[in-house]
């Protein structure tokens, strides 16, 4: 596995082109799962682990990775796949990832390959599978001469069930002079993860903000354009937009570029709210023209950006 991610630094150019690369793997069943390569730091063999008394049932153990202790999550168990007698937990691989400013490993059965694809070929999971599923999207790939359905895992939901998120806002962050102006404002939240959307909603509703949700970039763009087509002043309809980076059909970078290219909505305040690495996103934010960047999940950061936008609007 040492060479599978050797060229990860060369992959950043794909994001600005509405493209991504998926690391595909199995969990001991015929199903093929995937996560975005940009979230992956390394793929390793199953390391020595220690069980931690009283830890969450999804945690397989703790190991030392590059001098730091990190949790190893049994991904099969976390997404509620039935146990298999054929899976040996001491074999297989661990995918080391970085999400929401933390590093963790996911225990899997085997890595298959990396595939380059387009966000427009990534589709939301069917609504008929219910809200309890652990997928943000699905796609189709050719593997070993066969077309396979690839299921993209909602890692943010997995992590939120292990470490409960806190939506409380620090008192020192709140500016009372802005509170009455913020109350009643509407914000558009664009994210393919229902968990991520709920985190933002639970945070900002404390300020009296109304939330409109979209689950992908194309849906959000179509909504904004429909408002403009109807003659609505989009900048008065919504205060701003929070968008994720990775989403089916259209990612947050392309969404931002499309908004900036439409003179009717080009001045919309856009904040990128993503679990992807900060240094990379700071460059992408400047390239596509976002107004702000926040690493998930930071309630105080969300509020700070909302107040920044409100202050700018009052001064304009």
PASEBA-1860 file (N, C-alpha, C; in nm, 3 decimals):
! residues 316
1> XXXXXXXX> 0.080/-0.121/0.000/0.000/0.000/0.000/0.084/0.127/0.000 ~ 0.215/0.114/0.017/0.296/0.234/0.036/0.289/0.329/-0.082 ~ 0.265/0.278/-0.202/0.266/0.366/-0.318/0.130/0.414/-0.363 ~ 0.023/0.369/-0.299/-0.109/0.396/-0.352/-0.146/0.544/-0.346 ~ -0.088/0.616/-0.250/-0.120/0.758/-0.237/0.001/0.847/-0.264 ~ 0.103/0.793/-0.331/0.226/0.868/-0.352/0.202/0.999/-0.427 ~ 0.102/1.001/-0.515/0.080/1.121/-0.597/-0.034/1.207/-0.546 ~ -0.066/1.195/-0.418/-0.182/1.269/-0.367/-0.165/1.420/-0.383
9> XXXXXXXX> -0.041/1.472/-0.375/-0.021/1.615/-0.391/-0.052/1.662/-0.533 ~ -0.049/1.570/-0.628/-0.078/1.606/-0.765/-0.229/1.611/-0.791 ~ -0.308/1.568/-0.696/-0.452/1.552/-0.719/-0.532/1.678/-0.690 ~ -0.469/1.777/-0.627/-0.545/1.895/-0.587/-0.606/1.968/-0.705 ~ -0.543/1.959/-0.822/-0.596/2.030/-0.939/-0.732/1.975/-0.981 ~ -0.765/1.853/-0.943/-0.892/1.793/-0.983/-1.011/1.864/-0.922 ~ -0.995/1.915/-0.799/-1.108/1.973/-0.729/-1.162/2.096/-0.801 ~ -1.074/2.181/-0.849/-1.119/2.301/-0.919/-1.188/2.271/-1.050
17> XXXXXXXX> -1.177/2.147/-1.098/-1.241/2.106/-1.222/-1.366/2.022/-1.197 ~ -1.420/2.030/-1.077/-1.539/1.952/-1.040/-1.512/1.802/-1.050 ~ -1.388/1.763/-1.020/-1.350/1.623/-1.025/-1.298/1.580/-0.888 ~ -1.292/1.448/-0.870/-1.240/1.394/-0.745/-1.180/1.257/-0.772 ~ -1.109/1.207/-0.672/-1.061/1.070/-0.679/-1.109/0.997/-0.555 ~ -1.157/0.876/-0.578/-1.214/0.794/-0.472/-1.121/0.679/-0.438 ~ -1.099/0.657/-0.310/-1.029/0.538/-0.263/-1.137/0.433/-0.236 ~ -1.133/0.325/-0.313/-1.236/0.222/-0.303/-1.186/0.104/-0.221
25> XXXXXXXX> -1.275/0.044/-0.144/-1.237/-0.064/-0.054/-1.359/-0.151/-0.023 ~ -1.333/-0.263/0.042/-1.439/-0.352/0.087/-1.432/-0.372/0.238 ~ -1.545/-0.415/0.292/-1.555/-0.437/0.437/-1.591/-0.582/0.468 ~ -1.548/-0.670/0.380/-1.575/-0.812/0.402/-1.704/-0.861/0.341 ~ -1.767/-0.778/0.257/-1.887/-0.818/0.184/-1.862/-0.790/0.037 ~ -1.961/-0.818/-0.046/-1.946/-0.791/-0.189/-1.957/-0.642/-0.221 ~ -2.010/-0.563/-0.126/-2.028/-0.420/-0.150/-1.894/-0.349/-0.165 ~ -1.892/-0.247/-0.253/-1.775/-0.163/-0.272/-1.805/-0.026/-0.211
33> XXXXXXXX> -1.719/0.019/-0.121/-1.736/0.148/-0.055/-1.623/0.241/-0.097 ~ -1.638/0.370/-0.067/-1.534/0.466/-0.105/-1.538/0.589/-0.015 ~ -1.423/0.655/-0.008/-1.413/0.790/0.050/-1.322/0.871/-0.041 ~ -1.331/1.003/-0.030/-1.251/1.093/-0.113/-1.104/1.082/-0.073 ~ -1.018/1.071/-0.173/-0.874/1.061/-0.150/-0.821/1.180/-0.069 ~ -0.881/1.297/-0.086/-0.831/1.416/-0.017/-0.843/1.404/0.134 ~ -0.928/1.313/0.182/-0.940/1.294/0.327/-0.837/1.192/0.379 ~ -0.768/1.125/0.288/-0.680/1.014/0.326/-0.536/1.060/0.340
41> XXXXXXXX> -0.475/1.027/0.455/-0.334/1.057/0.477/-0.246/0.940/0.435 ~ -0.294/0.816/0.462/-0.210/0.699/0.438/-0.296/0.574/0.451 ~ -0.254/0.467/0.384/-0.314/0.335/0.401/-0.207/0.243/0.457 ~ -0.235/0.178/0.570/-0.135/0.094/0.636/-0.193/-0.045/0.665 ~ -0.105/-0.138/0.694/-0.151/-0.267/0.744/-0.206/-0.249/0.885 ~ -0.286/-0.344/0.930/-0.344/-0.333/1.063/-0.232/-0.328/1.167 ~ -0.224/-0.219/1.245/-0.116/-0.204/1.342/-0.150/-0.271/1.475 ~ -0.053/-0.275/1.564/-0.081/-0.318/1.701/-0.171/-0.214/1.767
49> XXXXXXXX> -0.275/-0.263/1.834/-0.370/-0.172/1.899/-0.396/-0.217/2.042 ~ -0.428/-0.120/2.125/-0.472/-0.148/2.262/-0.619/-0.112/2.275 ~ -0.693/-0.202/2.336/-0.832/-0.169/2.366/-0.837/-0.073/2.483 ~ -0.932/0.020/2.477/-0.948/0.119/2.583/-1.074/0.088/2.662 ~ -1.062/0.054/2.790/-1.181/0.023/2.871/-1.281/0.139/2.872 ~ -1.407/0.104/2.850/-1.512/0.205/2.852/-1.526/0.286/2.726 ~ -1.448/0.254/2.622/-1.455/0.331/2.498/-1.579/0.293/2.418 ~ -1.610/0.371/2.318/-1.727/0.347/2.233/-1.716/0.211/2.166
57> XXXXXXXX> -1.831/0.148/2.145/-1.832/0.012/2.089/-1.776/0.006/1.947 ~ -1.779/0.120/1.874/-1.726/0.121/1.737/-1.574/0.132/1.733 ~ -1.512/0.166/1.846/-1.367/0.179/1.848/-1.301/0.042/1.864 ~ -1.216/0.009/1.770/-1.148/-0.120/1.775/-1.028/-0.113/1.868 ~ -0.974/0.007/1.884/-0.858/0.024/1.971/-0.788/0.155/1.944 ~ -0.673/0.172/2.008/-0.592/0.292/1.991/-0.451/0.248/1.950 ~ -0.390/0.322/1.859/-0.255/0.290/1.817/-0.172/0.418/1.812 ~ -0.042/0.402/1.800/0.047/0.517/1.784/0.076/0.534/1.636
65> XXXXXXXX> 0.040/0.652/1.583/0.063/0.682/1.442/0.150/0.806/1.433 ~ 0.271/0.789/1.382/0.367/0.899/1.366/0.382/0.979/1.495 ~ 0.393/0.906/1.606/0.421/0.967/1.735/0.300/1.016/1.812 ~ 0.180/0.998/1.758/0.058/1.045/1.823/-0.041/0.931/1.835 ~ -0.108/0.921/1.949/-0.211/0.817/1.965/-0.336/0.858/1.889 ~ -0.391/0.764/1.812/-0.514/0.790/1.736/-0.610/0.673/1.754 ~ -0.741/0.699/1.744/-0.839/0.591/1.753/-0.851/0.516/1.621 ~ -0.875/0.387/1.630/-0.901/0.305/1.512/-1.047/0.261/1.520
73> XXXXXXXX> -1.125/0.302/1.422/-1.269/0.276/1.420/-1.299/0.158/1.329 ~ -1.376/0.063/1.380/-1.420/-0.050/1.299/-1.532/0.000/1.208 ~ -1.498/0.029/1.082/-1.593/0.094/0.993/-1.712/0.003/0.962 ~ -1.687/-0.126/0.953/-1.796/-0.220/0.927/-1.899/-0.213/1.040 ~ -1.851/-0.212/1.162/-1.939/-0.205/1.278/-2.009/-0.069/1.283 ~ -1.935/0.038/1.251/-1.988/0.174/1.262/-2.103/0.201/1.167 ~ -2.102/0.140/1.048/-2.211/0.162/0.953/-2.316/0.052/0.960 ~ -2.304/-0.031/1.065/-2.407/-0.129/1.099/-2.420/-0.243/0.996
81> XXXXXXXX> -2.306/-0.281/0.936/-2.307/-0.403/0.856/-2.309/-0.524/0.948 ~ -2.374/-0.629/0.908/-2.382/-0.749/0.991/-2.243/-0.810/1.010 ~ -2.213/-0.861/1.129/-2.083/-0.925/1.153/-2.060/-1.043/1.058 ~ -1.937/-1.066/1.022/-1.903/-1.177/0.935/-1.797/-1.265/1.000 ~ -1.819/-1.393/0.995/-1.723/-1.487/1.051/-1.597/-1.497/0.964 ~ -1.608/-1.447/0.839/-1.497/-1.460/0.745/-1.396/-1.346/0.755 ~ -1.427/-1.243/0.833/-1.340/-1.125/0.841/-1.248/-1.140/0.962 ~ -1.118/-1.137/0.938/-1.018/-1.144/1.045/-0.975/-1.001/1.079
89> XXXXXXXX> -1.012/-0.949/1.198/-0.982/-0.810/1.232/-0.833/-0.781/1.246 ~ -0.750/-0.886/1.251/-0.606/-0.863/1.261/-0.542/-0.847/1.123 ~ -0.619/-0.873/1.018/-0.569/-0.860/0.881/-0.643/-0.746/0.811 ~ -0.611/-0.725/0.686/-0.675/-0.616/0.614/-0.591/-0.490/0.620 ~ -0.657/-0.376/0.620/-0.588/-0.248/0.618/-0.655/-0.148/0.711 ~ -0.583/-0.041/0.738/-0.639/0.073/0.810/-0.617/0.196/0.722 ~ -0.725/0.270/0.699/-0.717/0.395/0.624/-0.703/0.508/0.726 ~ -0.590/0.577/0.723/-0.567/0.690/0.812/-0.625/0.815/0.745
97> XXXXXXXX> -0.716/0.883/0.813/-0.783/0.998/0.755/-0.774/1.120/0.846 ~ -0.801/1.235/0.787/-0.811/1.358/0.864/-0.946/1.423/0.833 ~ -1.031/1.427/0.932/-1.162/1.489/0.921/-1.179/1.588/1.036 ~ -1.234/1.703/1.003/-1.272/1.800/1.107/-1.158/1.826/1.205 ~ -1.037/1.841/1.150/-0.918/1.877/1.228/-0.874/1.767/1.325 ~ -0.914/1.643/1.298/-0.868/1.531/1.381/-0.826/1.415/1.292 ~ -0.734/1.334/1.343/-0.683/1.220/1.267/-0.735/1.092/1.331 ~ -0.783/1.000/1.248/-0.833/0.872/1.296/-0.810/0.766/1.188
105> XXXXXXXX> -0.815/0.640/1.230/-0.801/0.532/1.135/-0.930/0.454/1.124 ~ -0.956/0.400/1.005/-1.074/0.317/0.982/-1.029/0.177/0.942 ~ -1.069/0.079/1.022/-1.036/-0.060/0.995/-1.126/-0.111/0.884 ~ -1.064/-0.164/0.776/-1.140/-0.217/0.663/-1.085/-0.355/0.628 ~ -1.148/-0.422/0.533/-1.102/-0.555/0.493/-0.992/-0.547/0.389 ~ -1.015/-0.469/0.282/-0.913/-0.460/0.177/-0.933/-0.335/0.092 ~ -0.822/-0.275/0.051/-0.825/-0.163/-0.043/-0.829/-0.219/-0.184 ~ -0.910/-0.159/-0.270/-0.921/-0.205/-0.409/-0.835/-0.119/-0.502
113> XXXXXXXX> -0.869/0.008/-0.514/-0.796/0.095/-0.606/-0.839/0.239/-0.585 ~ -0.776/0.328/-0.660/-0.816/0.469/-0.664/-0.873/0.497/-0.803 ~ -0.985/0.567/-0.808/-1.048/0.598/-0.937/-1.072/0.747/-0.949 ~ -1.045/0.799/-1.066/-1.068/0.940/-1.098/-1.207/0.952/-1.161 ~ -1.289/1.044/-1.111/-1.423/1.060/-1.166/-1.466/1.205/-1.154 ~ -1.587/1.234/-1.197/-1.641/1.369/-1.192/-1.755/1.375/-1.092 ~ -1.767/1.488/-1.025/-1.878/1.504/-0.930/-2.013/1.493/-0.999 ~ -2.020/1.525/-1.129/-2.149/1.516/-1.197/-2.194/1.371/-1.213
121> XXXXXXXX> -2.099/1.277/-1.199/-2.134/1.135/-1.206/-2.162/1.074/-1.069 ~ -2.153/1.156/-0.966/-2.184/1.111/-0.830/-2.327/1.152/-0.797 ~ -2.408/1.057/-0.756/-2.549/1.083/-0.732/-2.583/1.066/-0.583 ~ -2.682/1.142/-0.534/-2.728/1.119/-0.397/-2.787/0.979/-0.385 ~ -2.783/0.919/-0.266/-2.845/0.787/-0.249/-2.996/0.799/-0.267 ~ -3.063/0.694/-0.313/-3.208/0.700/-0.330/-3.278/0.733/-0.198 ~ -3.378/0.819/-0.205/-3.449/0.860/-0.084/-3.522/0.742/-0.020 ~ -3.549/0.639/-0.099/-3.624/0.524/-0.049/-3.547/0.440/0.052
129> XXXXXXXX> -3.413/0.463/0.064/-3.336/0.383/0.160/-3.345/0.440/0.301 ~ -3.411/0.555/0.316/-3.435/0.610/0.449/-3.322/0.698/0.499 ~ -3.347/0.765/0.612/-3.252/0.861/0.666/-3.146/0.797/0.756 ~ -3.163/0.667/0.787/-3.070/0.603/0.880/-2.945/0.548/0.810 ~ -2.938/0.565/0.678/-2.823/0.510/0.605/-2.697/0.592/0.631 ~ -2.581/0.534/0.596/-2.451/0.597/0.620/-2.384/0.637/0.489 ~ -2.463/0.676/0.392/-2.409/0.714/0.261/-2.439/0.860/0.232 ~ -2.343/0.927/0.166/-2.371/1.060/0.115/-2.399/1.054/-0.035
137> XXXXXXXX> -2.351/0.949/-0.102/-2.367/0.942/-0.246/-2.336/0.802/-0.296 ~ -2.370/0.778/-0.422/-2.334/0.654/-0.489/-2.287/0.687/-0.631 ~ -2.211/0.596/-0.689/-2.170/0.610/-0.828/-2.148/0.472/-0.884 ~ -2.107/0.466/-1.010/-2.082/0.337/-1.074/-1.941/0.339/-1.133 ~ -1.867/0.232/-1.108/-1.730/0.221/-1.156/-1.708/0.084/-1.218 ~ -1.612/0.078/-1.309/-1.573/-0.051/-1.365/-1.457/-0.106/-1.283 ~ -1.479/-0.223/-1.224/-1.378/-0.290/-1.144/-1.363/-0.433/-1.192 ~ -1.243/-0.469/-1.232/-1.215/-0.605/-1.280/-1.311/-0.647/-1.391
145> XXXXXXXX> -1.336/-0.551/-1.482/-1.420/-0.582/-1.597/-1.569/-0.581/-1.569 ~ -1.610/-0.544/-1.448/-1.753/-0.542/-1.412/-1.792/-0.403/-1.366 ~ -1.916/-0.363/-1.399/-1.969/-0.238/-1.348/-2.020/-0.260/-1.206 ~ -1.965/-0.186/-1.113/-2.001/-0.202/-0.972/-2.061/-0.073/-0.918 ~ -2.163/-0.088/-0.833/-2.215/0.025/-0.757/-2.117/0.056/-0.644 ~ -2.074/0.181/-0.634/-1.980/0.223/-0.530/-2.055/0.315/-0.434 ~ -2.050/0.282/-0.305/-2.123/0.356/-0.203/-2.026/0.445/-0.126 ~ -2.049/0.576/-0.130/-1.961/0.672/-0.065/-2.012/0.699/0.076
153> XXXXXXXX> -1.926/0.674/0.173/-1.967/0.675/0.313/-1.971/0.815/0.371 ~ -2.074/0.841/0.451/-2.088/0.967/0.524/-2.005/0.956/0.652 ~ -1.877/0.987/0.639/-1.785/0.973/0.752/-1.821/1.069/0.864 ~ -1.874/1.185/0.829/-1.911/1.282/0.932/-2.021/1.227/1.023 ~ -2.112/1.151/0.966/-2.215/1.088/1.048/-2.154/0.981/1.138 ~ -2.062/0.902/1.083/-1.994/0.800/1.162/-1.925/0.863/1.283 ~ -1.851/0.971/1.258/-1.775/1.036/1.366/-1.868/1.103/1.467 ~ -1.977/1.162/1.419/-2.070/1.231/1.510/-2.138/1.134/1.606
161> XXXXXXXX> -2.151/1.008/1.566/-2.213/0.909/1.654/-2.114/0.858/1.759 ~ -1.986/0.878/1.735/-1.884/0.835/1.832/-1.849/0.948/1.927 ~ -1.828/1.067/1.871/-1.797/1.186/1.951/-1.911/1.286/1.931 ~ -1.997/1.299/2.030/-2.112/1.388/2.016/-2.066/1.532/1.996 ~ -2.127/1.597/1.897/-2.087/1.734/1.870/-2.161/1.831/1.961 ~ -2.092/1.940/1.993/-2.143/2.042/2.084/-2.172/2.169/2.005 ~ -2.296/2.214/2.004/-2.333/2.333/1.927/-2.336/2.460/2.013 ~ -2.287/2.452/2.135/-2.292/2.571/2.221/-2.199/2.679/2.167
169> XXXXXXXX> -2.239/2.804/2.187/-2.166/2.920/2.138/-2.105/2.994/2.256 ~ -1.978/3.027/2.247/-1.910/3.098/2.356/-1.966/3.239/2.369 ~ -1.988/3.281/2.491/-2.044/3.413/2.516/-1.955/3.524/2.462 ~ -1.823/3.504/2.470/-1.732/3.610/2.427/-1.733/3.630/2.276 ~ -1.787/3.533/2.202/-1.793/3.545/2.055/-1.911/3.633/2.012 ~ -2.020/3.629/2.087/-2.142/3.700/2.049/-2.127/3.850/2.064 ~ -2.169/3.921/1.960/-2.170/4.068/1.963/-2.315/4.113/1.975 ~ -2.352/4.162/2.091/-2.491/4.199/2.117/-2.541/4.307/2.023
177> XXXXXXXX> -2.452/4.394/1.976/-2.493/4.500/1.886/-2.541/4.447/1.751 ~ -2.503/4.325/1.719/-2.545/4.265/1.592/-2.662/4.169/1.609 ~ -2.691/4.128/1.732/-2.788/4.022/1.757/-2.925/4.053/1.700 ~ -2.974/4.176/1.719/-3.109/4.209/1.673/-3.117/4.213/1.521 ~ -3.006/4.244/1.456/-3.004/4.246/1.309/-2.996/4.104/1.252 ~ -2.924/4.016/1.322/-2.909/3.878/1.276/-3.039/3.799/1.294 ~ -3.110/3.825/1.402/-3.236/3.754/1.429/-3.334/3.774/1.313 ~ -3.381/3.662/1.256/-3.475/3.668/1.145/-3.411/3.661/1.008
185> XXXXXXXX> -3.278/3.666/1.002/-3.208/3.653/0.874/-3.218/3.508/0.824 ~ -3.198/3.490/0.694/-3.204/3.357/0.632/-3.069/3.325/0.569 ~ -3.023/3.202/0.591/-2.895/3.156/0.537/-2.917/3.026/0.460 ~ -2.851/3.015/0.347/-2.855/2.893/0.266/-2.739/2.803/0.306 ~ -2.768/2.679/0.342/-2.666/2.581/0.382/-2.664/2.469/0.279 ~ -2.547/2.445/0.220/-2.533/2.347/0.113/-2.433/2.241/0.156 ~ -2.479/2.119/0.174/-2.391/2.009/0.218/-2.461/1.878/0.189 ~ -2.386/1.780/0.141/-2.447/1.651/0.110/-2.466/1.565/0.234
193> XXXXXXXX> -2.405/1.601/0.345/-2.419/1.524/0.468/-2.532/1.582/0.554 ~ -2.639/1.505/0.578/-2.745/1.554/0.667/-2.693/1.589/0.806 ~ -2.592/1.514/0.852/-2.532/1.543/0.983/-2.467/1.680/0.983 ~ -2.392/1.712/0.879/-2.325/1.842/0.872/-2.427/1.955/0.864 ~ -2.533/1.936/0.786/-2.636/2.040/0.776/-2.702/2.062/0.911 ~ -2.729/1.954/0.983/-2.793/1.967/1.114/-2.701/2.038/1.213 ~ -2.572/2.013/1.206/-2.478/2.081/1.295/-2.485/2.232/1.276 ~ -2.487/2.275/1.150/-2.495/2.419/1.123/-2.630/2.474/1.167
201> XXXXXXXX> -2.736/2.401/1.134/-2.871/2.446/1.169/-2.888/2.459/1.319 ~ -2.845/2.358/1.394/-2.859/2.361/1.540/-2.780/2.477/1.601 ~ -2.668/2.512/1.538/-2.587/2.624/1.588/-2.653/2.758/1.559 ~ -2.689/2.781/1.434/-2.734/2.913/1.392/-2.877/2.944/1.431 ~ -2.959/2.842/1.451/-3.096/2.868/1.496/-3.098/2.929/1.636 ~ -2.991/2.912/1.712/-2.981/2.976/1.843/-2.980/3.128/1.832 ~ -2.942/3.179/1.714/-2.936/3.323/1.690/-3.063/3.374/1.622 ~ -3.162/3.285/1.606/-3.286/3.324/1.539/-3.277/3.326/1.388
209> XXXXXXXX> -3.178/3.254/1.334/-3.157/3.249/1.189/-3.242/3.139/1.127 ~ -3.303/3.169/1.013/-3.377/3.069/0.936/-3.281/3.000/0.840 ~ -3.293/2.869/0.828/-3.201/2.791/0.745/-3.277/2.730/0.627 ~ -3.224/2.750/0.508/-3.270/2.679/0.388/-3.161/2.579/0.352 ~ -3.198/2.454/0.329/-3.100/2.348/0.305/-3.101/2.300/0.161 ~ -2.982/2.275/0.107/-2.965/2.207/-0.021/-2.862/2.097/0.000 ~ -2.878/1.986/-0.070/-2.791/1.870/-0.049/-2.680/1.857/-0.152 ~ -2.675/1.946/-0.250/-2.562/1.945/-0.344/-2.550/2.080/-0.411
217> XXXXXXXX> -2.437/2.103/-0.476/-2.410/2.232/-0.535/-2.502/2.268/-0.649 ~ -2.538/2.171/-0.733/-2.625/2.200/-0.847/-2.764/2.240/-0.799 ~ -2.812/2.172/-0.697/-2.943/2.207/-0.640/-2.942/2.351/-0.588 ~ -2.834/2.388/-0.521/-2.823/2.524/-0.468/-2.815/2.627/-0.581 ~ -2.736/2.598/-0.684/-2.723/2.691/-0.796/-2.857/2.710/-0.866 ~ -2.929/2.602/-0.887/-3.059/2.612/-0.952/-3.157/2.693/-0.868 ~ -3.149/2.678/-0.736/-3.237/2.756/-0.648/-3.204/2.905/-0.658 ~ -3.077/2.939/-0.650/-3.036/3.080/-0.658/-3.076/3.141/-0.791
225> XXXXXXXX> -3.056/3.067/-0.899/-3.092/3.118/-1.031/-3.242/3.132/-1.047 ~ -3.320/3.039/-0.988/-3.466/3.049/-0.997/-3.517/3.173/-0.925 ~ -3.455/3.205/-0.812/-3.492/3.329/-0.741/-3.463/3.450/-0.829 ~ -3.347/3.451/-0.892/-3.311/3.563/-0.978/-3.404/3.572/-1.099 ~ -3.441/3.457/-1.156/-3.533/3.454/-1.269/-3.669/3.513/-1.232 ~ -3.708/3.494/-1.105/-3.837/3.546/-1.058/-3.831/3.693/-1.021 ~ -3.713/3.752/-1.036/-3.696/3.893/-1.005/-3.665/3.923/-0.860 ~ -3.637/3.820/-0.781/-3.604/3.841/-0.640/-3.464/3.897/-0.625
233> XXXXXXXX> -3.445/3.981/-0.524/-3.312/4.029/-0.488/-3.249/3.924/-0.397 ~ -3.160/3.844/-0.452/-3.104/3.731/-0.377/-3.028/3.778/-0.253 ~ -2.958/3.890/-0.264/-2.881/3.940/-0.151/-2.970/3.989/-0.036 ~ -3.096/4.020/-0.067/-3.191/4.055/0.038/-3.267/3.933/0.087 ~ -3.280/3.832/0.000/-3.352/3.710/0.037/-3.274/3.629/0.138 ~ -3.143/3.617/0.116/-3.058/3.544/0.210/-2.939/3.631/0.249 ~ -2.894/3.612/0.371/-2.779/3.688/0.420/-2.651/3.638/0.356 ~ -2.639/3.505/0.342/-2.516/3.445/0.292/-2.540/3.297/0.263
241> XXXXXXXX> -2.435/3.229/0.218/-2.441/3.086/0.191/-2.319/3.017/0.252 ~ -2.343/2.909/0.326/-2.238/2.818/0.368/-2.240/2.700/0.271 ~ -2.124/2.662/0.219/-2.120/2.546/0.130/-2.005/2.453/0.166 ~ -2.033/2.323/0.154/-1.929/2.221/0.167/-1.844/2.223/0.041 ~ -1.729/2.159/0.044/-1.646/2.146/-0.075/-1.689/2.027/-0.159 ~ -1.702/1.909/-0.096/-1.731/1.786/-0.170/-1.881/1.759/-0.171 ~ -1.941/1.754/-0.290/-2.083/1.724/-0.301/-2.113/1.659/-0.435 ~ -2.216/1.573/-0.441/-2.254/1.512/-0.568/-2.294/1.617/-0.671
249> XXXXXXXX> -2.273/1.584/-0.795/-2.313/1.663/-0.912/-2.233/1.792/-0.931 ~ -2.215/1.870/-0.823/-2.135/1.993/-0.833/-2.072/2.022/-0.698 ~ -1.939/2.035/-0.696/-1.874/2.062/-0.569/-1.882/2.210/-0.532 ~ -1.839/2.243/-0.411/-1.853/2.379/-0.362/-1.767/2.480/-0.436 ~ -1.653/2.436/-0.490/-1.568/2.526/-0.566/-1.634/2.565/-0.698 ~ -1.689/2.467/-0.768/-1.758/2.497/-0.893/-1.884/2.579/-0.867 ~ -1.955/2.548/-0.760/-2.073/2.626/-0.723/-2.035/2.773/-0.705 ~ -1.928/2.797/-0.632/-1.884/2.935/-0.610/-1.847/3.003/-0.741
257> XXXXXXXX> -1.775/2.932/-0.827/-1.736/2.989/-0.956/-1.859/3.024/-1.040 ~ -1.959/2.937/-1.039/-2.082/2.962/-1.116/-2.158/3.081/-1.062 ~ -2.163/3.095/-0.930/-2.230/3.210/-0.869/-2.158/3.338/-0.907 ~ -2.025/3.337/-0.899/-1.948/3.458/-0.932/-1.963/3.497/-1.080 ~ -1.993/3.400/-1.166/-2.005/3.427/-1.309/-2.144/3.480/-1.347 ~ -2.239/3.476/-1.257/-2.375/3.523/-1.284/-2.392/3.661/-1.219 ~ -2.400/3.768/-1.299/-2.405/3.904/-1.241/-2.523/3.928/-1.148 ~ -2.628/3.849/-1.159/-2.746/3.868/-1.074/-2.721/3.822/-0.931
265> XXXXXXXX> -2.626/3.732/-0.912/-2.602/3.676/-0.778/-2.453/3.679/-0.742 ~ -2.373/3.746/-0.823/-2.227/3.738/-0.810/-2.175/3.796/-0.679 ~ -2.251/3.884/-0.615/-2.204/3.946/-0.491/-2.247/3.871/-0.365 ~ -2.305/3.754/-0.381/-2.347/3.675/-0.265/-2.226/3.640/-0.178 ~ -2.241/3.657/-0.048/-2.135/3.621/0.047/-2.134/3.470/0.061 ~ -2.018/3.408/0.034/-2.007/3.262/0.035/-1.894/3.220/0.130 ~ -1.927/3.131/0.223/-1.827/3.075/0.315/-1.814/2.926/0.289 ~ -1.692/2.881/0.269/-1.664/2.739/0.251/-1.650/2.674/0.388
273> XXXXXXXX> -1.732/2.574/0.415/-1.731/2.506/0.544/-1.703/2.359/0.518 ~ -1.580/2.315/0.541/-1.541/2.182/0.496/-1.447/2.114/0.593 ~ -1.443/1.982/0.584/-1.351/1.904/0.667/-1.219/1.877/0.595 ~ -1.204/1.927/0.472/-1.078/1.911/0.401/-0.970/1.999/0.463 ~ -0.842/1.970/0.432/-0.730/2.037/0.498/-0.730/2.187/0.475 ~ -0.692/2.260/0.580/-0.698/2.405/0.577/-0.607/2.470/0.475 ~ -0.481/2.429/0.467/-0.386/2.495/0.378/-0.429/2.483/0.233 ~ -0.480/2.367/0.196/-0.529/2.348/0.059/-0.648/2.437/0.032
281> XXXXXXXX> -0.742/2.442/0.125/-0.863/2.518/0.103/-0.840/2.667/0.100 ~ -0.744/2.715/0.177/-0.716/2.858/0.173/-0.675/2.901/0.032 ~ -0.601/2.815/-0.037/-0.561/2.846/-0.175/-0.682/2.838/-0.267 ~ -0.767/2.738/-0.248/-0.885/2.722/-0.333/-0.986/2.833/-0.310 ~ -1.001/2.878/-0.185/-1.093/2.988/-0.154/-1.054/3.112/-0.233 ~ -0.925/3.141/-0.235/-0.878/3.258/-0.310/-0.899/3.238/-0.459 ~ -0.876/3.118/-0.507/-0.886/3.091/-0.651/-1.029/3.108/-0.702 ~ -1.128/3.054/-0.630/-1.266/3.057/-0.679/-1.344/3.177/-0.629
289> XXXXXXXX> -1.294/3.247/-0.527/-1.360/3.368/-0.483/-1.455/3.355/-0.367 ~ -1.431/3.260/-0.275/-1.511/3.255/-0.153/-1.472/3.373/-0.063 ~ -1.565/3.410/0.023/-1.538/3.521/0.116/-1.474/3.475/0.245 ~ -1.493/3.349/0.281/-1.440/3.298/0.408/-1.425/3.147/0.400 ~ -1.343/3.094/0.490/-1.322/2.949/0.500/-1.325/2.908/0.646 ~ -1.400/2.800/0.676/-1.408/2.746/0.811/-1.387/2.595/0.805 ~ -1.302/2.543/0.894/-1.289/2.398/0.909/-1.402/2.347/0.997 ~ -1.463/2.237/0.955/-1.570/2.177/1.035/-1.513/2.116/1.163
297> XXXXXXXX> -1.591/2.099/1.267/-1.714/2.170/1.297/-1.684/2.267/1.408 ~ -1.702/2.398/1.386/-1.667/2.500/1.484/-1.784/2.598/1.500 ~ -1.869/2.577/1.601/-1.982/2.668/1.622/-1.940/2.814/1.633 ~ -1.833/2.841/1.709/-1.788/2.980/1.723/-1.743/3.037/1.589 ~ -1.681/2.952/1.507/-1.637/2.997/1.375/-1.754/3.032/1.285 ~ -1.859/2.951/1.290/-1.979/2.979/1.211/-2.038/3.114/1.251 ~ -2.051/3.135/1.381/-2.110/3.260/1.432/-2.022/3.380/1.396 ~ -1.892/3.364/1.406/-1.801/3.473/1.371/-1.818/3.516/1.227
305> XXXXXXXX> -1.832/3.419/1.136/-1.849/3.451/0.994/-1.985/3.518/0.970 ~ -2.090/3.469/1.035/-2.222/3.531/1.021/-2.218/3.676/1.068 ~ -2.152/3.698/1.179/-2.142/3.836/1.230/-2.058/3.923/1.137 ~ -1.953/3.866/1.080/-1.872/3.939/0.983/-1.957/3.984/0.865 ~ -2.038/3.891/0.815/-2.124/3.923/0.701/-2.229/4.028/0.740 ~ -2.287/4.015/0.859/-2.389/4.109/0.903/-2.330/4.249/0.918 ~ -2.211/4.256/0.972/-2.143/4.384/0.990/-2.119/4.451/0.855 ~ -2.074/4.371/0.756/-2.049/4.425/0.622/-2.178/4.476/0.558
313> XXXX> -2.285/4.401/0.579/-2.413/4.442/0.519/-2.464/4.571/0.580 ~ -2.448/4.587/0.710/-2.494/4.710/0.777/-2.412/4.830/0.735 ~ -2.285/4.806/0.698/-2.197/4.916/0.661/-2.208/4.954/0.514 ~ -2.273/4.870/0.437/-2.283/4.894/0.293/-2.394/4.992/0.258
END
